[in-house]
């Protein structure tokens, strides 16, 4: 179970002291599907192919790594978007993502942004947006909490950040296979995703990315 989330982050964000408090995550070679009847896009891991990681990037760096085995207890990553306002070159997307650790910890949040398409059949469609209401749930169902998000082979990330959750201002840049939302597809490999949490207001992030001009708004949980 591995998929890659690719996110382009401005150098100013990477140099920001606030950035040191939070984390990023990436999953490569995701399996994607889309249904024209439900207008739902899904990116998820493929067993024996996808790999990924969650990385703490402050002064106490740590990494929860995931190999390509995605059986029961091996973790998971799923991102689901409702697709709307489809044109030949753009489409809006909003939905949720969830990363599951090897002891069933979760990191989840809301996604909102826009797909863009270059030359059909040649360029890979790219989604860029923001994440909000990002939360970590520690060992659900277990009385003892260790405060860690766990990966394979005893790797883990302590989630005791100085910035309290829910976290806002996560940027996301997601790629998919060379398909578009004019037709359905299932289980196509090629998607990837990278993301990074930056504790800045969503409006500031939109300004940096130029998304405000595209009319993309940060969604918040009700």
N, C-alpha and C positions, 0 to 999 in steps of 0.2 A: 504494500500500500504506500505508494509514494507519488506525489504530484508536485509540480514546481510552480510557485506563485512568484512571478517576476514583478518587482516594483522598482520604478525609477524614482529615486529620492534626490532632491536637490542637495548639492554639497553643503549648503547652509544648514540643512537639517542634520547631516552627518556630523558636522562640526559643533552642533549645539550641545551645551552642557546637559540640557534636559534629556537629550537622547540617551545619555549614559544610564538613566534609571530604568530603561525599558528593554524591549527585545524585538527580534525579528524571526520570521519563519519562512521556509521555502520547501516546496515539494515539486519534483520534476517528473516529466513524462506521465501526465495524468490521462485518464480515460474520460472522454466527454460524450454527452448525449444531449439531444434537443428534440422536443415534441412540438409540432405546430398546433396540435389540438389543445395542449395545456399551456403552451408558450413558456415552458420551463427548461432552463439550461442547467445541466448538472456536470460538475467536474469532480472526479473521485479517483482513489488510488486503484492501480491494477497490480494484483499479486504477481510477484517475481519480476516486476518491472520498475514500479515507482520507488523512489527513495526520497528522504526528506530530513528536515531538522528544525528544531526550535532553539534559538541561540540568545542567551543573555549577553548584552553588549556593554554593561557598565564596568566599574572597577573590579567587579567580581565575576568575570566572564565564566559561562558554563554552557554546555550544549546537550540537548536531548536528541540523539540521532536515531533514525529509523532506517533499517535496511530494507531489502525488497520483499521480505516475507510479511504478508499481511493476513495471517490467519487469526483465529480467536485469541484475544489477549495481546496481539501485536500492534495495537493502536489503529488509527484510521484518520483520514481527512476527507471531508465532503464540503463542497460549495454548491449552493443551489440559488439560481437567479430567475426571477420572473422577467421575461423579455417583453418590452413594449415599444411603441413608436418606431417600428421597424421601417427603415428606408433602404435604398440600394447600398448606402455607404455608412449608415449609423444605426444604432439601436440603443435604447436605454435598458438598464438592468438593475434590479434591486432584490435583495434576498438575505441569506445568512450563510455563515460558514461555521464549521465545528472541527476542531482537532481533538482526537481522543488519544490519551497516553496509554502506556502498556498496563497501568493499574487503574485505567478508566477515569483518570483525571481528564478534564476538558478545558479547552480554551475556545470561546465562541464569540461571535459578534455579528453585527448588521453590516451589509454591504450595499453601496449605492454608487452608481457611476454610469459610464457610457462606453459602448463598443464602437470602434471605428474599423473600417474596411478599406484596404487599398485596392490593388488590381485583383479582381476575382480569380481564384484558382492559383494565384502566384503569391500574393502577400497574405500573411497570417493575421486574422482578425485579432485586435488587441482591445482589452477592457481596462480602463483606468478610472479609478474612483477613490472613495474614502470608506473607512470602516468606523463604526461607532458602537458604543455599549459593549466593548470587549471585556469579557469577564473570565476569570479562572475559577473552576470548581474543583476542589481538592478531594480526591478519594471518596466520591459519592457512595453512600451506603456503608462506609467504614467509620467506626467510632474514633479511631486514632488518625489524625491528620499530620502529614509530614511537611506540608507546605511546598512540595516539589511537583513539577510536571515531569513525568518519567518517560524515557525512551527505551530503546533496546540496549542490551548488554550493560545494564546498571548505569546508563547515562541519565542525567537529570538536570533540570534547571530550577533553582530556588526562585519562587515567585514572590518573594518578600520585597517588593519595590517600594520606594518612598512615595511614589505617586499612587494614591489609592484607586482601586477599581470602583466602578467601571471605567475603563480607559477609552478615550476618544482621540481622534486624529490619526488613525492608522491609514496609511496610504496603501493602495493596492494596484498592481498592474498585472493583469491576467491574460495569457495567450491561449488560443485554442487551435484546432486543426484548420486546414484551409477550406472551411465550409461557411455557410451563411444561414440566416434564420428564415429564408424563403422555403426551406424544406427540412424535414425531420432527418435525424441520424442517431445511431446508437453505437456506443462502445468504440469510439474512434480515439486512437492514441495520438498524442502530440501536444496536449495542453500542458501549461506550466504556470507556476505562480510563486512570486516572492513578495513578502510584505514586511513592513517595519512599523513599529509603534513609536510615534512621536507625540509627546503630551502637549500638543498645541490645539487651540480651538479649530473646529472643522472649517470655519470660514477662512482662517489664515491659510490652512492647507490648500483649500480650493483656489485661493489667490495665487499661491506659489505654482500650482499646477496649471493654471489657466482654465480650470474647470468651471469657474463661475460664469464665464462667457458662454459655456455650453449649457448653462441652466441646470447643472447638477446640484442637488441640495443634499445636505447631510441628513440622513434619516436617524431618528431617535426612537427608542422603544417607548411604547405608551405605558 
